[in-house]
Amino acid sequence: MLRSIKTLFADLVGDIRPRTQTEGYNSCLATAALLRRVATIHSEMSEARRKKLYTVLQSSFGLDDRTTAQLIEESAAVDRDAIDLYHYTRELNEVLDDEGRRLTVQMMWEIVYADGNANEFEANIIWRAADLLGVSSRQRVELRQRVSADTAAVARVGAGRPQSPALATTIGN
């Protein structure tokens, strides 16, 4: 079944050029399925996470709307068939360089923080996936802090709260 999904998607997508060193359909699907697993680790996917998943996949892989929606749909089927995280991370380790693996962990944090703070289940699955991807604890924590700070800054700006002068300068330019 997975082979037929891969063939179908390869025909639909054609020539995807992700912004990392990732090549091909398998890495796109593995990334999408891993992000989906993170987004739904303890409940149904919230609307905020659904939108963030769509945005992250579309911008990371340079996909159009139709292909992004198809990728998310196919990733749900892969996620249902996967037993553990190794299923995803093995595929990603074969095609991603160090920076690509760090970006994958960053994307996981972005999905989790799309609707608030990370709970212990979400932090644990990201810790396990990062470990399997060879992303160090230090890097994982730095990525979490960066995404958390970025999310908080966006929330402050969106809510009309005062922002730091450095952020105001950055946004104003």
Disulfide bonds with the S-S distance in Angstrom:
none
